[in-house]
Amino acid sequence: MGREFIELFDHWADHYDLTVWGHDEEYKEAFQSYDAILEAVAERSNGTALEFGAGTGNLTEKLLRRCSRVYAVEPSTGMRKQFEKRGLEAELLEGDFLQFPLIPDQVDTIVSTYAFHHLTDAEKEQAIALYSTLLVENGQIIFADTSFQDEEARKQIETDAEQAGHMKLLHDLQNEYFTTNNVLERICKTHGLAVSFEQLNRYVWLMHARKEST
């Protein structure tokens, strides 16, 4: 359920924002156009939003401008502490993609950025299956995360990271649970979601899935 990464994020919490804003050369390409990526997710969001992997609240802040209510789910204590410092008017919840407090409102939009890859493909399917039951009719899932168009693209990015000497990045690419778009498409369609993909930088794809009318 991604909780094996909590200790990493607890240690990363104090300088996470420096990384995502491009101050770590090794990860700079993965976070290229970071603010625009968050905007791309937020501008498609509406109503009551449920956010997973809220981190320090960068996406949450943008969601609050567009959504009537935001529930922000974050498993890392360190990240939640950074989030709380911002004083955002969102309901911050301890939890992860699969285990989180019951949401009292109907959910219009489920969002996440740079986090879904912490679940295995089997866990990703469990999550999508659950979300399809939480969403209102025509509700949507909007995730922006590192993914690969296919296995050939995965191998090329890993090769380029190795040739650039970005060994921490290569380790992450090979040891976290990054998937391919065709796997995500199959999962969404299996659970009654129409889905499309848009590439936002070399690493990040936006997955936009909508619950189809029954």
URLIN-V394761 format. One record per residue. N is the residue number from 1. RES is the residue in three letters. PHI is phi as a letter, one per 20 degrees, with the letter a starting at -180 (NA if undefined). OMEGA is omega in degrees with one decimal (NA if undefined). NEAR is the number of other C-alpha atoms within 8 Angstrom. Layout:
n-><N N>
res-><RES RES>
phi-><PHI PHI>
omega-><OMEGA OMEGA>
near-><NEAR NEAR>
//
This chain:
n-><1 2 3 4 5 6 7 8 9 10 11 12 13 14 15 16 17 18 19 20 21 22 23 24 25 26 27 28 29 30 31 32 33 34 35 36 37 38 39 40 41 42 43 44 45 46 47 48 49 50 51 52 53 54 55 56 57 58 59 60 61 62 63 64 65 66 67 68 69 70 71 72 73 74 75 76 77 78 79 80 81 82 83 84 85 86 87 88 89 90 91 92 93 94 95 96 97 98 99 100 101 102 103 104 105 106 107 108 109 110 111 112 113 114 115 116 117 118 119 120 121 122 123 124 125 126 127 128 129 130 131 132 133 134 135 136 137 138 139 140 141 142 143 144 145 146 147 148 149 150 151 152 153 154 155 156 157 158 159 160 161 162 163 164 165 166 167 168 169 170 171 172 173 174 175 176 177 178 179 180 181 182 183 184 185 186 187 188 189 190 191 192 193 194 195 196 197 198 199 200 201 202 203 204 205 206 207 208 209 210 211 212 213 214>
res-><MET GLY ARG GLU PHE ILE GLU LEU PHE ASP HIS TRP ALA ASP HIS TYR ASP LEU THR VAL TRP GLY HIS ASP GLU GLU TYR LYS GLU ALA PHE GLN SER TYR ASP ALA ILE LEU GLU ALA VAL ALA GLU ARG SER ASN GLY THR ALA LEU GLU PHE GLY ALA GLY THR GLY ASN LEU THR GLU LYS LEU LEU ARG ARG CYS SER ARG VAL TYR ALA VAL GLU PRO SER THR GLY MET ARG LYS GLN PHE GLU LYS ARG GLY LEU GLU ALA GLU LEU LEU GLU GLY ASP PHE LEU GLN PHE PRO LEU ILE PRO ASP GLN VAL ASP THR ILE VAL SER THR TYR ALA PHE HIS HIS LEU THR ASP ALA GLU LYS GLU GLN ALA ILE ALA LEU TYR SER THR LEU LEU VAL GLU ASN GLY GLN ILE ILE PHE ALA ASP THR SER PHE GLN ASP GLU GLU ALA ARG LYS GLN ILE GLU THR ASP ALA GLU GLN ALA GLY HIS MET LYS LEU LEU HIS ASP LEU GLN ASN GLU TYR PHE THR THR ASN ASN VAL LEU GLU ARG ILE CYS LYS THR HIS GLY LEU ALA VAL SER PHE GLU GLN LEU ASN ARG TYR VAL TRP LEU MET HIS ALA ARG LYS GLU SER THR>
phi-><NA n f f e f g g f f f e g f c g f f f f e n e d g f d f f f d g m g f f f f f f f f f e e b m e d d d d m f l e n f f g g f f f f c d f b c d d d b e e f f f f f f g f f e m f e c e e c e r c f d c b f f e f e f d e c d c a c l b f f e d f f f f g f g f f f f f f e e f f g m f c d c d d b f b c f a f f f g f f f f f f f f f e m e f f f g g f f e d e d f c d f f f f f f f f f f d m d e c c c c e d b f e d d e d d d c f f f e>
omega-><179.1 -176.9 175.5 -179.8 -174.8 -179.0 176.9 -176.7 174.0 179.6 -175.3 -169.2 -174.6 -178.1 179.9 -175.8 175.9 179.5 -174.3 178.0 168.0 -178.0 175.9 -172.7 -176.6 -177.0 -173.7 -177.7 179.9 -179.1 177.6 -179.3 -176.1 -177.7 178.9 177.3 176.9 178.7 -179.8 176.8 -175.4 -174.8 177.4 -173.4 179.0 175.1 176.1 -176.8 174.9 -176.5 176.6 -177.7 -173.6 177.0 -177.7 174.7 -177.7 177.1 -178.9 -179.1 179.0 179.0 -177.3 178.3 -171.6 -173.6 -178.4 178.5 -178.9 170.7 -175.3 -176.4 -178.2 -178.6 -173.8 177.3 -179.8 178.9 179.5 177.8 177.5 178.3 -176.0 179.6 -175.7 177.9 -178.6 -178.2 175.1 177.8 -178.0 -176.1 172.9 -179.9 178.4 -175.2 -175.1 -179.3 -177.2 -179.0 177.6 178.1 -175.1 -177.7 168.7 -174.3 178.2 -172.8 173.9 -173.3 173.4 173.4 174.2 -176.5 -172.1 180.0 176.0 175.7 171.8 178.4 177.9 177.6 174.9 -179.6 175.9 -178.3 -179.0 177.7 178.3 -177.1 -179.6 177.0 -178.6 -173.6 170.7 176.0 -174.7 172.8 -171.0 172.6 -178.8 -178.2 171.5 -174.3 172.5 177.6 -179.1 178.2 177.8 -177.4 177.4 178.2 177.8 -177.6 -179.2 180.0 177.6 178.5 -179.3 178.3 179.8 -179.3 178.0 -178.3 -179.6 -170.4 174.8 177.6 178.8 177.8 179.1 -178.1 -175.6 -174.1 172.6 -165.4 177.8 -175.0 179.0 -177.6 -179.7 175.0 179.3 178.7 178.9 -179.0 -178.0 -178.3 178.1 -175.0 170.0 -178.5 170.5 -170.4 173.3 -177.9 176.9 -179.5 -176.2 164.9 -173.6 -176.7 -166.2 172.6 172.4 175.7 -179.7 -177.9 -179.2 179.6 -177.5 178.1 -179.6 NA>
near-><10 9 7 6 8 10 8 7 11 11 8 8 13 8 7 9 9 9 11 11 8 11 8 9 7 8 10 12 10 10 10 8 8 9 6 7 10 12 10 8 13 11 8 7 12 10 11 14 17 12 13 13 14 13 12 11 10 9 11 13 9 11 13 12 6 11 12 9 9 14 13 14 15 15 11 12 7 11 13 13 8 12 12 8 6 7 6 9 5 10 7 9 10 10 11 14 11 8 6 10 7 4 6 4 5 9 13 13 15 14 12 14 11 9 9 11 13 11 11 9 9 7 9 10 9 9 10 11 9 8 9 11 6 8 15 9 7 10 11 12 11 15 12 13 14 11 12 13 9 9 8 6 9 10 8 8 8 11 8 8 12 10 7 6 6 10 8 7 10 11 8 8 10 8 6 8 11 10 10 11 11 8 9 9 10 8 10 13 10 7 9 9 12 10 11 8 9 7 9 10 10 7 12 12 14 13 12 11 12 11 14 9 5 2>
//
